[in-house]
Amino acid sequence: QVQLVESGGGLVQAGVSLRLSCAASGRTGSDDTMAWFRQAPGKEREFVASINGRTLYYAHSMRGLFTISRNTATNTVDLQILSLKPEDTAVYYCALHEGMIISDSPADFQTWGRGTQVTVSS
């Protein structure tokens, strides 16, 4: 059974950059799709980005501000966030879909981490 554990969140000031990391344990395949979502208080879970092999997929509003990368040797997926703003405050979740998919729907991802809180102060 695959488990996902996020790390790297915290309380930061607006304007700084932050790198979140997701460590996957258990049986994962090189074709599996890894993604990042976020959920702000009172809002629905929102797709940020996904990676599958060499295919990167970003939410339109996230392009240029977020960078997703994957290290197959360590089985981790990172999310670099540039120039954080208070509206980026959310719980950031890592998710996995077994196999290849291009999707921004949380319903298409079977495995989830518990999330890491990112709070941006102005």
mmCIF file of the C-alpha atoms, coordinates in Angstrom:
data_MODEL
# 
_entry.id   MODEL 
# 
loop_
_atom_site.group_PDB 
_atom_site.id 
_atom_site.type_symbol 
_atom_site.label_atom_id 
_atom_site.label_alt_id 
_atom_site.label_comp_id 
_atom_site.label_asym_id 
_atom_site.label_entity_id 
_atom_site.label_seq_id 
_atom_site.pdbx_PDB_ins_code 
_atom_site.Cartn_x 
_atom_site.Cartn_y 
_atom_site.Cartn_z 
_atom_site.occupancy 
_atom_site.B_iso_or_equiv 
_atom_site.pdbx_formal_charge 
_atom_site.auth_seq_id 
_atom_site.auth_comp_id 
_atom_site.auth_asym_id 
_atom_site.auth_atom_id 
_atom_site.pdbx_PDB_model_num 
ATOM 1   C CA . GLN A 1 1   ? 0.000   0.000  0.000   1.00 0.00 ? 1   GLN A CA 1 
ATOM 2   C CA . VAL A 1 2   ? 1.345   3.399  -0.982  1.00 0.00 ? 2   VAL A CA 1 
ATOM 3   C CA . GLN A 1 3   ? 1.718   6.083  1.653   1.00 0.00 ? 3   GLN A CA 1 
ATOM 4   C CA . LEU A 1 4   ? 2.399   9.751  1.004   1.00 0.00 ? 4   LEU A CA 1 
ATOM 5   C CA . VAL A 1 5   ? 3.931   12.130 3.537   1.00 0.00 ? 5   VAL A CA 1 
ATOM 6   C CA . GLU A 1 6   ? 4.214   15.849 2.888   1.00 0.00 ? 6   GLU A CA 1 
ATOM 7   C CA . SER A 1 7   ? 6.719   18.183 4.519   1.00 0.00 ? 7   SER A CA 1 
ATOM 8   C CA . GLY A 1 8   ? 8.082   21.696 4.197   1.00 0.00 ? 8   GLY A CA 1 
ATOM 9   C CA . GLY A 1 9   ? 5.104   23.800 5.215   1.00 0.00 ? 9   GLY A CA 1 
ATOM 10  C CA . GLY A 1 10  ? 5.100   26.488 7.876   1.00 0.00 ? 10  GLY A CA 1 
ATOM 11  C CA . LEU A 1 11  ? 4.484   30.133 8.649   1.00 0.00 ? 11  LEU A CA 1 
ATOM 12  C CA . VAL A 1 12  ? 6.260   32.421 6.184   1.00 0.00 ? 12  VAL A CA 1 
ATOM 13  C CA . GLN A 1 13  ? 6.184   36.060 5.175   1.00 0.00 ? 13  GLN A CA 1 
ATOM 14  C CA . ALA A 1 14  ? 4.769   37.221 1.884   1.00 0.00 ? 14  ALA A CA 1 
ATOM 15  C CA . GLY A 1 15  ? 7.308   37.366 -0.904  1.00 0.00 ? 15  GLY A CA 1 
ATOM 16  C CA . VAL A 1 16  ? 9.459   34.426 0.101   1.00 0.00 ? 16  VAL A CA 1 
ATOM 17  C CA . SER A 1 17  ? 9.719   31.143 -1.782  1.00 0.00 ? 17  SER A CA 1 
ATOM 18  C CA . LEU A 1 18  ? 9.019   27.744 -0.321  1.00 0.00 ? 18  LEU A CA 1 
ATOM 19  C CA . ARG A 1 19  ? 9.691   24.150 -1.325  1.00 0.00 ? 19  ARG A CA 1 
ATOM 20  C CA . LEU A 1 20  ? 7.297   21.421 -0.285  1.00 0.00 ? 20  LEU A CA 1 
ATOM 21  C CA . SER A 1 21  ? 8.219   17.775 -0.528  1.00 0.00 ? 21  SER A CA 1 
ATOM 22  C CA . CYS A 1 22  ? 6.167   14.582 -0.767  1.00 0.00 ? 22  CYS A CA 1 
ATOM 23  C CA . ALA A 1 23  ? 7.772   11.250 0.072   1.00 0.00 ? 23  ALA A CA 1 
ATOM 24  C CA . ALA A 1 24  ? 6.113   8.145  -1.322  1.00 0.00 ? 24  ALA A CA 1 
ATOM 25  C CA . SER A 1 25  ? 6.609   4.766  0.311   1.00 0.00 ? 25  SER A CA 1 
ATOM 26  C CA . GLY A 1 26  ? 5.345   1.396  -0.781  1.00 0.00 ? 26  GLY A CA 1 
ATOM 27  C CA . ARG A 1 27  ? 4.901   0.092  -4.290  1.00 0.00 ? 27  ARG A CA 1 
ATOM 28  C CA . THR A 1 28  ? 4.836   2.944  -6.772  1.00 0.00 ? 28  THR A CA 1 
ATOM 29  C CA . GLY A 1 29  ? 5.313   2.700  -10.499 1.00 0.00 ? 29  GLY A CA 1 
ATOM 30  C CA . SER A 1 30  ? 7.300   4.958  -12.768 1.00 0.00 ? 30  SER A CA 1 
ATOM 31  C CA . ASP A 1 31  ? 4.104   5.592  -14.748 1.00 0.00 ? 31  ASP A CA 1 
ATOM 32  C CA . ASP A 1 32  ? 2.147   6.766  -11.717 1.00 0.00 ? 32  ASP A CA 1 
ATOM 33  C CA . THR A 1 33  ? 0.940   10.344 -11.744 1.00 0.00 ? 33  THR A CA 1 
ATOM 34  C CA . MET A 1 34  ? 1.840   12.468 -8.738  1.00 0.00 ? 34  MET A CA 1 
ATOM 35  C CA . ALA A 1 35  ? 0.050   15.727 -8.034  1.00 0.00 ? 35  ALA A CA 1 
ATOM 36  C CA . TRP A 1 36  ? -0.245  18.606 -5.625  1.00 0.00 ? 36  TRP A CA 1 
ATOM 37  C CA . PHE A 1 37  ? -3.554  20.102 -4.537  1.00 0.00 ? 37  PHE A CA 1 
ATOM 38  C CA . ARG A 1 38  ? -4.342  22.759 -1.976  1.00 0.00 ? 38  ARG A CA 1 
ATOM 39  C CA . GLN A 1 39  ? -7.319  23.633 0.150   1.00 0.00 ? 39  GLN A CA 1 
ATOM 40  C CA . ALA A 1 40  ? -7.831  27.028 1.737   1.00 0.00 ? 40  ALA A CA 1 
ATOM 41  C CA . PRO A 1 41  ? -10.204 27.487 4.684   1.00 0.00 ? 41  PRO A CA 1 
ATOM 42  C CA . GLY A 1 42  ? -13.809 27.372 3.539   1.00 0.00 ? 42  GLY A CA 1 
ATOM 43  C CA . LYS A 1 43  ? -12.884 26.520 -0.045  1.00 0.00 ? 43  LYS A CA 1 
ATOM 44  C CA . GLU A 1 44  ? -12.850 23.391 -2.165  1.00 0.00 ? 44  GLU A CA 1 
ATOM 45  C CA . ARG A 1 45  ? -9.707  21.426 -2.823  1.00 0.00 ? 45  ARG A CA 1 
ATOM 46  C CA . GLU A 1 46  ? -7.877  23.005 -5.759  1.00 0.00 ? 46  GLU A CA 1 
ATOM 47  C CA . PHE A 1 47  ? -5.532  21.412 -8.267  1.00 0.00 ? 47  PHE A CA 1 
ATOM 48  C CA . VAL A 1 48  ? -2.045  22.926 -8.462  1.00 0.00 ? 48  VAL A CA 1 
ATOM 49  C CA . ALA A 1 49  ? 0.150   20.687 -10.623 1.00 0.00 ? 49  ALA A CA 1 
ATOM 50  C CA . SER A 1 50  ? 0.915   17.101 -11.584 1.00 0.00 ? 50  SER A CA 1 
ATOM 51  C CA . ILE A 1 51  ? 3.799   15.164 -13.047 1.00 0.00 ? 51  ILE A CA 1 
ATOM 52  C CA . ASN A 1 52  ? 3.934   11.904 -14.950 1.00 0.00 ? 52  ASN A CA 1 
ATOM 53  C CA . GLY A 1 53  ? 7.225   10.889 -16.429 1.00 0.00 ? 53  GLY A CA 1 
ATOM 54  C CA . ARG A 1 54  ? 8.229   13.996 -18.345 1.00 0.00 ? 54  ARG A CA 1 
ATOM 55  C CA . THR A 1 55  ? 4.719   15.404 -18.641 1.00 0.00 ? 55  THR A CA 1 
ATOM 56  C CA . LEU A 1 56  ? 4.006   18.385 -16.413 1.00 0.00 ? 56  LEU A CA 1 
ATOM 57  C CA . TYR A 1 57  ? 0.496   19.746 -15.999 1.00 0.00 ? 57  TYR A CA 1 
ATOM 58  C CA . TYR A 1 58  ? -0.318  22.982 -14.188 1.00 0.00 ? 58  TYR A CA 1 
ATOM 59  C CA . ALA A 1 59  ? -3.521  24.705 -13.280 1.00 0.00 ? 59  ALA A CA 1 
ATOM 60  C CA . HIS A 1 60  ? -3.759  27.716 -15.555 1.00 0.00 ? 60  HIS A CA 1 
ATOM 61  C CA . SER A 1 61  ? -3.661  30.192 -12.685 1.00 0.00 ? 61  SER A CA 1 
ATOM 62  C CA . MET A 1 62  ? -0.589  28.494 -11.180 1.00 0.00 ? 62  MET A CA 1 
ATOM 63  C CA . ARG A 1 63  ? 1.718   28.652 -14.177 1.00 0.00 ? 63  ARG A CA 1 
ATOM 64  C CA . GLY A 1 64  ? 4.906   30.544 -13.529 1.00 0.00 ? 64  GLY A CA 1 
ATOM 65  C CA . LEU A 1 65  ? 4.373   30.588 -9.789  1.00 0.00 ? 65  LEU A CA 1 
ATOM 66  C CA . PHE A 1 66  ? 4.638   26.877 -9.016  1.00 0.00 ? 66  PHE A CA 1 
ATOM 67  C CA . THR A 1 67  ? 7.145   24.307 -10.219 1.00 0.00 ? 67  THR A CA 1 
ATOM 68  C CA . ILE A 1 68  ? 6.652   20.586 -9.743  1.00 0.00 ? 68  ILE A CA 1 
ATOM 69  C CA . SER A 1 69  ? 9.529   18.120 -9.962  1.00 0.00 ? 69  SER A CA 1 
ATOM 70  C CA . ARG A 1 70  ? 10.079  14.450 -9.277  1.00 0.00 ? 70  ARG A CA 1 
ATOM 71  C CA . ASN A 1 71  ? 13.082  12.489 -8.074  1.00 0.00 ? 71  ASN A CA 1 
ATOM 72  C CA . THR A 1 72  ? 12.615  8.845  -8.988  1.00 0.00 ? 72  THR A CA 1 
ATOM 73  C CA . ALA A 1 73  ? 15.723  7.794  -7.061  1.00 0.00 ? 73  ALA A CA 1 
ATOM 74  C CA . THR A 1 74  ? 14.298  9.025  -3.756  1.00 0.00 ? 74  THR A CA 1 
ATOM 75  C CA . ASN A 1 75  ? 10.639  8.618  -4.778  1.00 0.00 ? 75  ASN A CA 1 
ATOM 76  C CA . THR A 1 76  ? 9.808   12.201 -3.888  1.00 0.00 ? 76  THR A CA 1 
ATOM 77  C CA . VAL A 1 77  ? 7.829   14.931 -5.591  1.00 0.00 ? 77  VAL A CA 1 
ATOM 78  C CA . ASP A 1 78  ? 8.576   18.553 -4.785  1.00 0.00 ? 78  ASP A CA 1 
ATOM 79  C CA . LEU A 1 79  ? 6.570   21.722 -5.274  1.00 0.00 ? 79  LEU A CA 1 
ATOM 80  C CA . GLN A 1 80  ? 8.467   24.974 -5.466  1.00 0.00 ? 80  GLN A CA 1 
ATOM 81  C CA . ILE A 1 81  ? 6.332   28.032 -4.743  1.00 0.00 ? 81  ILE A CA 1 
ATOM 82  C CA . LEU A 1 82  ? 7.666   31.423 -5.782  1.00 0.00 ? 82  LEU A CA 1 
ATOM 83  C CA . SER A 1 83  ? 6.875   34.727 -4.124  1.00 0.00 ? 83  SER A CA 1 
ATOM 84  C CA . LEU A 1 84  ? 4.189   33.553 -1.742  1.00 0.00 ? 84  LEU A CA 1 
ATOM 85  C CA . LYS A 1 85  ? 1.117   35.685 -1.156  1.00 0.00 ? 85  LYS A CA 1 
ATOM 86  C CA . PRO A 1 86  ? -1.392  35.589 1.726   1.00 0.00 ? 86  PRO A CA 1 
ATOM 87  C CA . GLU A 1 87  ? -3.948  34.024 -0.626  1.00 0.00 ? 87  GLU A CA 1 
ATOM 88  C CA . ASP A 1 88  ? -1.610  31.043 -0.991  1.00 0.00 ? 88  ASP A CA 1 
ATOM 89  C CA . THR A 1 89  ? -2.416  30.130 2.605   1.00 0.00 ? 89  THR A CA 1 
ATOM 90  C CA . ALA A 1 90  ? -3.797  26.584 2.524   1.00 0.00 ? 90  ALA A CA 1 
ATOM 91  C CA . VAL A 1 91  ? -3.184  22.983 3.377   1.00 0.00 ? 91  VAL A CA 1 
ATOM 92  C CA . TYR A 1 92  ? -1.137  21.496 0.547   1.00 0.00 ? 92  TYR A CA 1 
ATOM 93  C CA . TYR A 1 93  ? -1.785  17.853 -0.282  1.00 0.00 ? 93  TYR A CA 1 
ATOM 94  C CA . CYS A 1 94  ? 0.161   15.323 -2.290  1.00 0.00 ? 94  CYS A CA 1 
ATOM 95  C CA . ALA A 1 95  ? -1.846  12.782 -4.281  1.00 0.00 ? 95  ALA A CA 1 
ATOM 96  C CA . LEU A 1 96  ? -1.215  9.776  -6.498  1.00 0.00 ? 96  LEU A CA 1 
ATOM 97  C CA . HIS A 1 97  ? -3.042  8.219  -9.422  1.00 0.00 ? 97  HIS A CA 1 
ATOM 98  C CA . GLU A 1 98  ? -1.950  4.724  -10.414 1.00 0.00 ? 98  GLU A CA 1 
ATOM 99  C CA . GLY A 1 99  ? -0.945  5.060  -14.020 1.00 0.00 ? 99  GLY A CA 1 
ATOM 100 C CA . MET A 1 100 ? -0.911  7.959  -16.425 1.00 0.00 ? 100 MET A CA 1 
ATOM 101 C CA . ILE A 1 101 ? -3.570  10.631 -16.292 1.00 0.00 ? 101 ILE A CA 1 
ATOM 102 C CA . ILE A 1 102 ? -3.990  14.286 -17.105 1.00 0.00 ? 102 ILE A CA 1 
ATOM 103 C CA . SER A 1 103 ? -6.616  15.474 -14.668 1.00 0.00 ? 103 SER A CA 1 
ATOM 104 C CA . ASP A 1 104 ? -7.286  18.291 -12.241 1.00 0.00 ? 104 ASP A CA 1 
ATOM 105 C CA . SER A 1 105 ? -10.045 16.439 -10.401 1.00 0.00 ? 105 SER A CA 1 
ATOM 106 C CA . PRO A 1 106 ? -9.376  15.208 -6.856  1.00 0.00 ? 106 PRO A CA 1 
ATOM 107 C CA . ALA A 1 107 ? -11.724 12.289 -7.551  1.00 0.00 ? 107 ALA A CA 1 
ATOM 108 C CA . ASP A 1 108 ? -9.208  10.839 -10.022 1.00 0.00 ? 108 ASP A CA 1 
ATOM 109 C CA . PHE A 1 109 ? -6.493  10.399 -7.372  1.00 0.00 ? 109 PHE A CA 1 
ATOM 110 C CA . GLN A 1 110 ? -6.699  7.326  -5.166  1.00 0.00 ? 110 GLN A CA 1 
ATOM 111 C CA . THR A 1 111 ? -4.042  7.991  -2.575  1.00 0.00 ? 111 THR A CA 1 
ATOM 112 C CA . TRP A 1 112 ? -3.578  11.127 -0.483  1.00 0.00 ? 112 TRP A CA 1 
ATOM 113 C CA . GLY A 1 113 ? -1.204  12.403 2.125   1.00 0.00 ? 113 GLY A CA 1 
ATOM 114 C CA . ARG A 1 114 ? -2.373  14.193 5.259   1.00 0.00 ? 114 ARG A CA 1 
ATOM 115 C CA . GLY A 1 115 ? -1.215  17.558 3.993   1.00 0.00 ? 115 GLY A CA 1 
ATOM 116 C CA . THR A 1 116 ? 1.162   20.260 5.152   1.00 0.00 ? 116 THR A CA 1 
ATOM 117 C CA . GLN A 1 117 ? -0.037  23.671 6.298   1.00 0.00 ? 117 GLN A CA 1 
ATOM 118 C CA . VAL A 1 118 ? 1.334   26.765 4.594   1.00 0.00 ? 118 VAL A CA 1 
ATOM 119 C CA . THR A 1 119 ? 0.460   30.078 6.197   1.00 0.00 ? 119 THR A CA 1 
ATOM 120 C CA . VAL A 1 120 ? 1.578   33.311 4.548   1.00 0.00 ? 120 VAL A CA 1 
ATOM 121 C CA . SER A 1 121 ? 1.586   36.501 6.585   1.00 0.00 ? 121 SER A CA 1 
ATOM 122 C CA . SER A 1 122 ? 1.380   39.929 4.978   1.00 0.00 ? 122 SER A CA 1 
# 
